[in-house]
Amino acid sequence: MSQNGLFIAVPSSEIRLHPLNNNALRHLFCSNSVPGEEPPAKVVAPEPAKKPVKEKHIKEMELITAQEFASVPAYMKNRMTYEQINHFLQDINKAVMAKYKIIHQPFKTLNNQARKQLGRYKEEETQDTKGQYFIVEQDVKEFTQVKVDKRFHALLGILRHCHRIRELRGKGIVRYVIC
């Protein structure tokens, strides 16, 4: 020990131990701890922080305003109300959110059904739809309770009139692109 009470590091080859008290001296000179104290805890390097998962923003359609509803011609509206159109628009938004939630998930986390859906989504995508959000009638059937009938197509016509969606046709599929 030095004068201020600190231990001096001495190579173990230079230490000559007394034959009767080897263990006490060995503990004193060959370990980094003081007798009676617990050995120091192992220093573990912290694990690198995982990168925060960036959730991609999925584009949604805004609800129809009363002014826009008033501008829709009567032959398009038929007997549909403002609330019915906005409810339909919310259902379409649910379908878009569900579809793109699957697309943005890592492939390894998808179950078998979702992987099949993802394959179908990739087949439906074309150069025209690259980087744009769109749905097809099959998506509406899968993710909502909306029936695909004449009324459905009339509601899509109203949404086209209000510039919420536009149609892209190709390969036998009609894609409804979110504007």
N, CA and C of each residue as an Amber inpcrd file, in Angstrom:
protein
   537
   0.8400000  -1.1770000   0.0000000   0.0000000   0.0000000   0.0000000
   0.8820000   1.2350000   0.0000000   0.3800000   2.2560000  -0.6540000
   1.1260000   3.5100000  -0.6730000   0.7250000   4.3320000   0.5460000
   1.2550000   5.5130000   0.6570000   1.0020000   6.3440000   1.8290000
  -0.4490000   6.8330000   1.8870000  -1.0720000   7.0590000   0.7630000
  -2.4410000   7.5820000   0.7890000  -3.4960000   6.4720000   0.8160000
  -3.1280000   5.2210000   0.9980000  -4.0760000   4.1380000   1.1590000
  -4.4860000   3.4620000  -0.1350000  -3.8880000   3.8220000  -1.2480000
  -4.2180000   3.1890000  -2.5110000  -3.2660000   2.0390000  -2.7840000
  -3.7280000   1.0720000  -3.4880000  -2.8990000  -0.0690000  -3.8490000
  -2.0330000   0.2890000  -5.0390000  -0.8730000  -0.2740000  -5.0620000
   0.0490000  -0.0850000  -6.1780000   0.0210000  -1.3560000  -6.9980000
  -0.0760000  -1.2130000  -8.2960000  -0.1010000  -2.3770000  -9.1730000
   1.3060000  -2.9270000  -9.2970000   1.4390000  -4.2100000  -8.9330000
   2.7300000  -4.8910000  -9.0180000   2.5150000  -6.1500000  -9.8320000
   3.3600000  -6.4120000 -10.8190000   3.1970000  -7.6480000 -11.5870000
   3.2650000  -8.8610000 -10.6650000   2.4230000  -9.8490000 -10.9380000
   2.3420000 -11.0260000 -10.0630000   3.6270000 -11.8410000 -10.0790000
   4.4690000 -11.7020000 -11.0870000   5.7310000 -12.4460000 -11.1230000
   6.7190000 -11.9200000 -10.0930000   6.5590000 -10.6800000  -9.6510000
   7.4710000 -10.0970000  -8.6740000   7.0260000 -10.3340000  -7.2320000
   5.8710000 -10.8710000  -7.0360000   5.3410000 -11.0870000  -5.6980000
   5.8250000 -12.4380000  -5.1940000   6.4150000 -12.4270000  -3.9870000
   6.8210000 -13.6750000  -3.3390000   5.9250000 -13.8340000  -2.1200000
   5.2150000 -14.9390000  -2.0990000   4.2360000 -15.1490000  -1.0490000
   4.8130000 -15.9850000   0.0840000   4.3850000 -15.6980000   1.2980000
   4.7840000 -16.4680000   2.4660000   4.0590000 -17.7910000   2.4190000
   4.7500000 -18.9240000   2.6810000   4.1140000 -20.2230000   2.5390000
   2.9310000 -20.4400000   3.4860000   2.8770000 -19.7950000   4.6290000
   1.8090000 -20.0300000   5.5740000   0.5610000 -19.2020000   5.2550000
   0.7090000 -18.0420000   4.6550000  -0.4140000 -17.1390000   4.4520000
  -0.5940000 -16.7960000   2.9650000  -0.4770000 -17.8000000   2.1270000
  -0.5750000 -17.5730000   0.6770000  -1.9210000 -16.9900000   0.2390000
  -3.0140000 -17.5460000   0.7440000  -4.3310000 -17.1300000   0.2580000
  -4.6430000 -15.6740000   0.5750000  -4.3190000 -15.2270000   1.7960000
  -4.6200000 -13.8530000   2.1760000  -3.7830000 -12.8740000   1.3660000
  -2.4990000 -13.1960000   1.2140000  -1.6250000 -12.3110000   0.4460000
  -1.9710000 -12.3380000  -1.0360000  -2.2820000 -13.5020000  -1.5290000
  -2.6600000 -13.6080000  -2.9440000  -3.9170000 -12.7760000  -3.2060000
  -4.8690000 -12.8420000  -2.2820000  -6.0830000 -12.0660000  -2.4480000
  -5.7620000 -10.5720000  -2.4080000  -4.8310000 -10.1990000  -1.5250000
  -4.4830000  -8.8040000  -1.3710000  -3.7610000  -8.2530000  -2.5930000
  -2.8260000  -8.9900000  -3.1390000  -2.0020000  -8.4870000  -4.2280000
  -2.4770000  -8.8710000  -5.6270000  -3.1790000  -9.9610000  -5.7610000
  -3.5160000 -10.4530000  -7.0930000  -4.9320000 -10.1270000  -7.5300000
  -5.7290000  -9.5760000  -6.6750000  -7.0670000  -9.2150000  -7.1050000
  -7.2140000  -7.7000000  -7.0300000  -8.2190000  -7.1980000  -7.6910000
  -8.4300000  -5.7600000  -7.7260000  -9.3360000  -5.2860000  -6.6050000
  -9.7460000  -6.1870000  -5.7280000 -10.6770000  -5.7910000  -4.6830000
  -9.9990000  -5.7830000  -3.3320000 -10.6480000  -5.1500000  -2.4000000
 -10.1650000  -5.0730000  -1.0340000 -10.8280000  -6.1990000  -0.2540000
 -10.1050000  -6.8850000   0.6670000 -10.7180000  -7.9720000   1.4300000
 -11.9420000  -7.4710000   2.1950000 -13.0000000  -8.2810000   2.1800000
 -14.2220000  -7.9350000   2.8700000 -15.2270000  -7.2130000   1.9630000
 -14.8050000  -6.7350000   0.8100000 -15.7110000  -6.0780000  -0.1200000
 -16.1450000  -7.0620000  -1.1900000 -17.3030000  -6.7890000  -1.7360000
 -17.7870000  -7.6390000  -2.8280000 -17.0040000  -7.3180000  -4.0950000
 -16.7840000  -8.3210000  -4.9290000 -16.0820000  -8.0310000  -6.1760000
 -16.9070000  -7.0580000  -7.0170000 -16.2380000  -6.1970000  -7.7750000
 -16.9890000  -5.2130000  -8.5630000 -17.8480000  -5.8980000  -9.6190000
 -18.9810000  -5.2720000  -9.9160000 -19.8830000  -5.8180000 -10.9240000
 -19.2470000  -5.7070000 -12.2990000 -19.5550000  -6.6760000 -13.1260000
 -19.0100000  -6.6520000 -14.4750000 -19.6060000  -5.4700000 -15.2330000
 -18.7600000  -4.8260000 -15.9660000 -19.2260000  -3.7020000 -16.7690000
 -19.6990000  -4.2660000 -18.1060000 -20.9610000  -4.0190000 -18.3830000
 -21.5480000  -4.5190000 -19.6130000 -21.8360000  -3.3260000 -20.5130000
 -21.3680000  -3.4300000 -21.7350000 -21.6250000  -2.3480000 -22.6880000
 -23.1220000  -2.3130000 -22.9850000 -23.7030000  -1.1370000 -22.9930000
 -25.1380000  -1.0700000 -23.2870000 -25.4070000  -1.4890000 -24.7270000
 -26.5470000  -2.1630000 -24.8940000 -26.9140000  -2.6100000 -26.2320000
 -27.2640000  -1.3920000 -27.0780000 -26.9060000  -1.4340000 -28.3360000
 -27.2530000  -0.2900000 -29.1860000 -28.7680000  -0.1320000 -29.2350000
 -29.2020000   1.0830000 -29.1380000 -30.6400000   1.3550000 -29.1380000
 -31.2360000   0.9910000 -30.4850000 -32.3960000   0.3540000 -30.4290000
 -33.0660000  -0.0120000 -31.6690000 -33.5830000   1.2480000 -32.3310000
 -33.4900000   1.2640000 -33.6300000 -33.9830000   2.4230000 -34.3690000
 -35.4940000   2.4830000 -34.2190000 -36.0170000   3.6630000 -33.9750000
 -37.4770000   3.7520000 -33.8670000 -38.1080000   3.4440000 -35.2150000
 -39.1620000   2.6560000 -35.1550000 -39.8450000   2.2710000 -36.3750000
 -40.6250000   3.4760000 -36.8790000 -40.3120000   3.8800000 -38.0830000
 -41.0200000   5.0080000 -38.6680000 -42.3060000   4.4930000 -39.2790000
 -43.3890000   4.9890000 -38.7590000 -44.6640000   4.6070000 -39.3370000
 -44.9250000   5.5180000 -40.5140000 -45.1400000   4.9170000 -41.6350000
 -45.3880000   5.7020000 -42.8310000 -46.8100000   6.2360000 -42.7770000
 -46.9250000   7.4730000 -43.1760000 -48.2410000   8.1090000 -43.1820000
 -49.0510000   7.5570000 -44.3440000 -50.2320000   7.0810000 -44.0470000
 -51.1240000   6.5470000 -45.0730000 -52.1420000   7.6300000 -45.4040000
 -52.2000000   7.9530000 -46.6700000 -53.0670000   9.0370000 -47.1230000
 -54.5300000   8.6270000 -47.0000000 -55.3240000   9.5250000 -46.4470000
 -56.7570000   9.3000000 -46.3030000 -57.5160000  10.3850000 -47.0410000
 -58.7350000  10.0570000 -47.4100000 -59.5920000  11.0420000 -48.0550000
 -60.2850000  11.8850000 -46.9930000 -60.4100000  13.1770000 -47.2730000
 -61.1500000  14.0610000 -46.3730000 -62.6460000  13.8670000 -46.5930000
 -63.4110000  14.1380000 -45.5560000 -64.8620000  14.0200000 -45.6630000
 -65.4030000  15.0900000 -46.6110000 -66.5380000  14.7930000 -47.1900000
 -67.2050000  15.7320000 -48.0930000 -67.8090000  16.8580000 -47.2600000
 -67.6210000  18.0760000 -47.6950000 -68.2330000  19.2090000 -46.9880000
 -69.6560000  19.4020000 -47.4950000 -70.4240000  20.1560000 -46.7380000
 -71.8110000  20.4280000 -47.1310000 -71.8540000  21.2110000 -48.4460000
 -70.8960000  22.0950000 -48.6190000 -70.8370000  22.8840000 -49.8570000
 -70.5600000  21.9800000 -51.0610000 -69.6290000  21.0280000 -50.8970000
 -69.3440000  20.0880000 -51.9890000 -70.5590000  19.2110000 -52.2780000
 -71.2250000  18.7750000 -51.2220000 -72.4090000  17.9370000 -51.4010000
 -73.4820000  18.6890000 -52.1910000 -73.6280000  19.9720000 -51.9110000
 -74.6240000  20.7810000 -52.6230000 -74.2620000  20.9360000 -54.0990000
 -72.9440000  20.8730000 -54.4090000 -72.5150000  21.0480000 -55.8000000
 -72.6620000  19.7740000 -56.6380000 -72.9290000  18.6360000 -55.9860000
 -73.0970000  17.3720000 -56.7160000 -74.4530000  17.4010000 -57.4210000
 -74.4940000  17.0820000 -58.7150000 -75.7720000  17.0980000 -59.4360000
 -76.7780000  16.1060000 -58.8280000 -78.0370000  16.4310000 -58.9470000
 -79.1030000  15.6230000 -58.3520000 -79.1520000  14.2210000 -58.9490000
 -78.8310000  14.0720000 -60.2350000 -78.8800000  12.7370000 -60.8420000
 -77.8020000  11.8230000 -60.2690000 -76.7080000  12.3960000 -59.7310000
 -75.6700000  11.5750000 -59.0940000 -76.0750000  11.1990000 -57.6720000
 -76.6620000  12.1510000 -56.9720000 -77.0130000  11.9170000 -55.5710000
 -78.1660000  10.9440000 -55.4260000 -79.0940000  10.9760000 -56.3660000
 -80.3360000  10.2150000 -56.2320000 -80.9630000  10.5420000 -54.8870000
 -81.1330000   9.5340000 -54.0410000 -81.7390000   9.7890000 -52.7210000
 -80.7340000   9.6170000 -51.5880000 -79.4670000   9.6760000 -51.9270000
 -78.4300000   9.5160000 -50.8970000 -78.2660000  10.8080000 -50.1050000
 -78.0330000  10.6390000 -48.8100000 -77.8650000  11.8020000 -47.9470000
 -76.3840000  12.1030000 -47.7590000 -76.1430000  13.2610000 -47.2260000
 -74.7890000  13.7230000 -46.9000000 -74.1050000  12.7520000 -45.9300000
 -74.8290000  12.2950000 -44.9220000 -74.2720000  11.3750000 -43.9220000
 -73.9170000  10.0260000 -44.5330000 -74.7670000   9.5460000 -45.4500000
 -74.4940000   8.2520000 -46.0990000 -73.2040000   8.3200000 -46.9240000
 -73.0140000   9.4060000 -47.6150000 -71.8100000   9.5520000 -48.4430000
 -70.5660000   9.6060000 -47.5660000 -70.6210000  10.3760000 -46.4770000
 -69.4580000  10.4600000 -45.5830000 -69.2040000   9.1420000 -44.8530000
 -70.2580000   8.4100000 -44.5280000 -70.0750000   7.0930000 -43.9120000
 -69.3840000   6.1420000 -44.8960000 -69.7980000   6.1940000 -46.1450000
 -69.1690000   5.3870000 -47.1900000 -67.6950000   5.7750000 -47.3470000
 -67.4220000   7.0660000 -47.3120000 -66.0520000   7.5480000 -47.4440000
 -65.1940000   7.0450000 -46.2820000 -65.7350000   7.0100000 -45.0820000
 -65.0090000   6.4830000 -43.9270000 -64.7250000   4.9930000 -44.0920000
 -65.6690000   4.2440000 -44.6590000 -65.4460000   2.8200000 -44.9180000
 -64.3190000   2.6170000 -45.9330000 -64.2980000   3.4430000 -46.9540000
 -63.2240000   3.3540000 -47.9500000 -61.8770000   3.6720000 -47.2960000
 -61.8570000   4.6730000 -46.4190000 -60.6250000   5.0040000 -45.7000000
 -60.1500000   3.8310000 -44.8390000 -61.0850000   3.1150000 -44.2190000
 -60.7220000   1.9340000 -43.4160000 -60.0610000   0.8710000 -44.2940000
 -60.6100000   0.6780000 -45.4930000 -60.0400000  -0.3080000 -46.4120000
 -58.6370000   0.0990000 -46.8380000 -58.4430000   1.3780000 -47.1140000
 -57.1100000   1.8740000 -47.5090000 -56.1240000   1.6730000 -46.3640000
 -56.5290000   2.0190000 -45.1470000 -55.6510000   1.8770000 -43.9820000
 -55.2720000   0.4120000 -43.7550000 -56.2390000  -0.4830000 -43.8460000
 -55.9760000  -1.9040000 -43.6220000 -55.0220000  -2.4530000 -44.6870000
 -55.2410000  -2.0670000 -45.9400000 -54.3910000  -2.5560000 -47.0310000
 -52.9550000  -2.0890000 -46.8440000 -52.7640000  -0.8040000 -46.6070000
 -51.4070000  -0.2620000 -46.5290000 -50.7320000  -0.5630000 -45.2030000
 -51.5020000  -0.9360000 -44.1980000 -50.9030000  -1.4180000 -42.9500000
 -50.1980000  -2.7480000 -43.2220000 -50.8180000  -3.5870000 -44.0300000
 -50.2060000  -4.8640000 -44.4060000 -48.9790000  -4.6260000 -45.2800000
 -49.0900000  -3.7150000 -46.2210000 -47.9730000  -3.4520000 -47.1420000
 -46.7570000  -2.9200000 -46.4000000 -46.9580000  -2.0740000 -45.3780000
 -45.8360000  -1.4480000 -44.6730000 -45.2310000  -2.3380000 -43.5890000
 -45.8530000  -3.4790000 -43.2820000 -45.2950000  -4.3660000 -42.2660000
 -44.1000000  -5.1320000 -42.8330000 -43.1350000  -5.4720000 -41.9660000
 -42.0370000  -6.3250000 -42.4310000 -42.5840000  -7.6950000 -42.8580000
 -42.0080000  -8.2530000 -43.9050000 -42.5140000  -9.4970000 -44.4910000
 -42.5090000 -10.6390000 -43.4780000 -41.4930000 -10.6960000 -42.6220000
 -41.3760000 -11.8110000 -41.6660000 -42.4860000 -11.8060000 -40.6170000
 -43.1010000 -10.6650000 -40.3840000 -44.1350000 -10.5910000 -39.3570000
 -45.5200000 -10.9330000 -39.8950000 -45.6490000 -11.1330000 -41.1850000
 -46.9520000 -11.4050000 -41.7860000 -47.3280000 -12.8790000 -41.6570000
 -48.6080000 -13.1450000 -41.4320000 -49.0750000 -14.5230000 -41.4290000
 -49.3290000 -14.9640000 -42.8760000 -49.7310000 -16.1940000 -43.0630000
 -49.8760000 -16.7560000 -44.4110000 -50.9180000 -16.0040000 -45.2340000
 -52.0530000 -15.6950000 -44.6340000 -53.1050000 -14.9830000 -45.3540000
 -52.6290000 -13.5910000 -45.7800000 -51.9440000 -12.8940000 -44.8790000
 -51.4510000 -11.5500000 -45.1950000 -50.3830000 -11.6040000 -46.2940000
 -49.5850000 -12.6730000 -46.3160000 -48.5750000 -12.8060000 -47.3760000
 -49.2360000 -12.9920000 -48.7350000 -50.3230000 -13.7480000 -48.7670000
 -51.0570000 -13.9140000 -50.0280000 -51.6410000 -12.5890000 -50.4840000
 -52.1990000 -11.8360000 -49.5230000 -52.7440000 -10.5220000 -49.8590000
 -51.6480000  -9.5950000 -50.3790000 -50.4950000  -9.6280000 -49.7390000
 -49.3790000  -8.7840000 -50.1700000 -48.9560000  -9.1220000 -51.5980000
 -48.9350000 -10.4160000 -51.9320000 -48.6210000 -10.8300000 -53.2990000
 -49.6220000 -10.2720000 -54.2970000 -50.8990000 -10.3060000 -53.9250000
 -51.9370000  -9.7570000 -54.8020000 -51.7610000  -8.2510000 -54.9690000
 -51.4290000  -7.5640000 -53.8720000 -51.2350000  -6.1150000 -53.9470000
 -50.0860000  -5.7630000 -54.8870000 -49.0170000  -6.5410000 -54.8190000
 -47.8560000  -6.2740000 -55.6840000 -48.2100000  -6.5140000 -57.1520000
 -49.0430000  -7.5180000 -57.4100000 -49.4680000  -7.7850000 -58.7910000
 -50.3530000  -6.6660000 -59.3330000 -51.1720000  -6.0920000 -58.4690000
 -52.0980000  -5.0400000 -58.8950000 -51.3930000  -3.7160000 -59.1670000
 -50.2210000  -3.5340000 -58.5970000 -49.5200000  -2.2630000 -58.7570000
 -48.8890000  -2.1720000 -60.1400000 -49.0050000  -1.0080000 -60.7550000
 -48.4330000  -0.7660000 -62.0790000 -47.5320000   0.4670000 -62.0100000
 -46.9470000   0.8020000 -63.1390000 -46.1130000   2.0060000 -63.2020000
 -46.9350000   3.2570000 -62.8860000 -48.1980000   3.2600000 -63.2980000
 -49.0600000   4.4190000 -63.0720000 -49.4010000   4.6030000 -61.5950000
 -49.4540000   3.5130000 -60.8460000 -49.8450000   3.5950000 -59.4380000
 -48.6550000   3.5800000 -58.4930000 -47.4460000   3.5180000 -59.0090000
 -46.2340000   3.4710000 -58.1800000 -46.1860000   4.7170000 -57.2940000
 -46.1090000   4.5230000 -55.9830000 -46.0150000   5.6300000 -55.0480000
 -47.3360000   6.3010000 -54.7260000 -48.4460000   5.7660000 -55.2220000
 -49.7540000   6.3390000 -54.9390000 -50.5840000   5.3240000 -54.1580000
 -51.5140000   5.8220000 -53.3770000 -52.4010000   4.9500000 -52.6120000
 -53.6450000   4.6690000 -53.4400000 -53.9760000   3.3850000 -53.5680000
 -55.1600000   3.0160000 -54.3380000 -55.7810000   1.7590000 -53.7470000
 -57.0390000   1.5330000 -54.0950000 -57.7220000   0.3010000 -53.7150000
 -58.4550000  -0.2300000 -54.9360000 -58.8350000  -1.4860000 -54.8460000
 -59.6560000  -2.1170000 -55.8800000 -60.9110000  -2.6510000 -55.1880000
 -61.8630000  -3.1050000 -55.9770000 -63.1180000  -3.5920000 -55.3990000
 -62.8890000  -4.7390000 -54.4230000 -61.9130000  -5.5930000 -54.7140000
 -61.6110000  -6.7310000 -53.8410000 -61.2010000  -6.2580000 -52.4410000
 -60.4610000  -5.1620000 -52.3530000 -60.0570000  -4.6130000 -51.0500000
 -61.2740000  -4.1540000 -50.2580000 -62.2150000  -3.5270000 -50.9320000
 -63.4300000  -3.0580000 -50.2700000 -64.2190000  -4.2530000 -49.7420000
 -64.2910000  -5.3220000 -50.5220000 -65.0020000  -6.5300000 -50.0780000
 -64.3370000  -7.1610000 -48.8630000 -62.9970000  -7.1860000 -48.8470000
 -62.2640000  -7.8420000 -47.7620000 -62.3060000  -7.0700000 -46.4520000
 -62.1780000  -5.7530000 -46.5220000 -61.9670000  -4.9710000 -45.3100000
 -63.1830000  -4.2090000 -44.8080000 -64.2790000  -4.1850000 -45.5700000
 -65.4580000  -3.4460000 -45.1220000 -66.7050000  -4.3020000 -45.3030000
 -67.8230000  -3.7900000 -44.8030000 -69.1100000  -4.4630000 -44.9470000
 -69.9080000  -3.9120000 -46.1310000 -69.2660000  -3.0570000 -46.9290000
 -69.9410000  -2.4150000 -48.0550000 -70.1500000  -3.4350000 -49.1700000
 -71.3520000  -3.4320000 -49.7330000 -71.6460000  -4.3040000 -50.8680000
 -71.1950000  -3.6020000 -52.1440000 -70.5830000  -4.3670000 -53.0360000
 -70.1680000  -3.8060000 -54.3160000 -71.3280000  -4.0140000 -55.2900000
 -72.1470000  -2.9700000 -55.4330000 -73.3300000  -3.0370000 -56.2870000
 -73.5000000  -1.6990000 -57.0030000 -74.6940000  -1.4560000 -57.5580000
 -74.9510000  -0.2050000 -58.2740000 -74.7730000   1.0100000 -57.3680000
 -75.2350000   0.8900000 -56.1470000 -75.1170000   2.0040000 -55.2010000
 -73.6500000   2.3160000 -54.9200000 -72.8330000   1.2770000 -54.7790000
 -71.3890000   1.4390000 -54.5650000 -70.7790000   2.2500000 -55.7070000
 -71.1060000   1.8890000 -56.9300000 -70.5510000   2.5960000 -58.0900000
 -71.0850000   4.0270000 -58.1870000 -72.3250000   4.2490000 -57.7500000
 -72.8750000   5.6060000 -57.7340000 -72.1280000   6.4650000 -56.7080000
 -71.8210000   5.8740000 -55.5460000 -71.0650000   6.6020000 -54.5220000
 -69.6450000   6.9140000 -55.0050000 -69.0330000   5.9830000 -55.7330000
 -67.7070000   6.2490000 -56.2940000 -67.7720000   7.3930000 -57.3020000
 -68.8600000   7.4740000 -58.0520000 -69.0450000   8.5750000 -58.9860000
 -69.0940000   9.9180000 -58.2740000 -69.7650000   9.9420000 -57.1290000
 -69.8200000  11.1770000 -56.3370000 -68.4290000  11.5460000 -55.8250000
 -67.6720000  10.5490000 -55.3640000 -66.3130000  10.8100000 -54.8780000
 -65.4070000  11.2930000 -56.0090000 -65.6130000  10.7610000 -57.2100000
 -64.8460000  11.2450000 -58.3740000 -65.2150000  12.6950000 -58.6790000
 -66.5120000  12.9980000 -58.6010000 -66.9830000  14.3590000 -58.8640000
 -66.3720000  15.3560000 -57.8710000 -66.2050000  14.9480000 -56.6160000
 -65.6430000  15.8100000 -55.5730000 -64.1160000  15.7320000 -55.5090000
 -63.5060000  15.0620000 -56.4620000 -62.0500000  14.9320000 -56.5700000
 -61.4110000  14.2680000 -55.3500000 -62.0780000  13.2480000 -54.8150000
 -61.4900000  12.4710000 -53.7270000 -60.7530000  11.2560000 -54.2740000
 -61.2430000  10.7140000 -55.3780000 -60.5820000   9.5670000 -56.0200000
 -60.5560000   9.7960000 -57.5320000 -59.7350000   8.9960000 -58.1950000
 -59.7860000   8.9370000 -59.6560000 -59.5850000   7.4900000 -60.0550000
 -60.0910000   7.1280000 -61.2110000 -60.0140000   5.7460000 -61.6800000
 -58.8260000   5.5650000 -62.5990000 -58.1740000   4.4350000 -62.4360000
 -57.1460000   3.9940000 -63.3810000 -57.5320000   2.5890000 -63.8120000
 -57.7020000   2.4100000 -65.1000000 -58.0930000   1.1000000 -65.6120000
 -56.9140000   0.4760000 -66.3370000 -56.7720000  -0.8130000 -66.1440000
 -55.7090000  -1.5320000 -66.8290000 -55.6160000  -2.9570000 -66.3290000
 -55.2100000  -3.8600000 -67.2220000 -55.0660000  -5.2920000 -66.8980000
 -56.3600000  -5.8790000 -66.3340000 -57.4970000  -5.3750000 -66.7720000
 -58.7730000  -5.9170000 -66.3350000 -59.1810000  -5.5210000 -64.9280000
 -58.4680000  -4.5890000 -64.3170000 -58.7630000  -4.1640000 -62.9480000
 -58.9850000  -2.6480000 -62.9440000 -59.9680000  -2.2130000 -62.1890000
 -60.1880000  -0.7830000 -61.9880000 -59.5940000  -0.4180000 -60.6430000
 -58.6220000   0.4820000 -60.6720000 -57.9600000   0.9310000 -59.4540000
 -58.4980000   2.3210000 -59.1070000 -58.8550000   2.5040000 -57.8490000
 -59.3530000   3.7910000 -57.3800000 -58.2310000   4.4560000 -56.6000000
 -57.6190000   5.4730000 -57.2060000 -56.4660000   6.1520000 -56.6240000
 -56.9480000   7.2880000 -55.7180000 -56.3840000   7.3580000 -54.5300000
 -56.7390000   8.4150000 -53.5950000 -56.0680000   9.7130000 -54.0530000
 -56.8650000  10.7720000 -54.1970000 -56.3150000  12.0750000 -54.6300000
 -55.8330000  12.8860000 -53.4560000
